[in-house]
């Protein structure tokens, strides 16, 4: 089911958008739908498949890390402002 969305714009802004959509030979409604979809994709962090690919690539690397007790100790010292070993 379709839903209606009402958006109020300043006249100058509306005219700029109207000219933009005219140049692209599309309706104002379609332009708004595309703009909202693009904003949603950007806000949601993008394509989850791409994120998964990046995580998998990062997991292929090995980096040295101390054991958990030492890491927690270093973090705690950082919170209280002590110098590191």
Long-range contacts (C-beta under 8 A, 24 or more apart in sequence): 5-32, 7-32
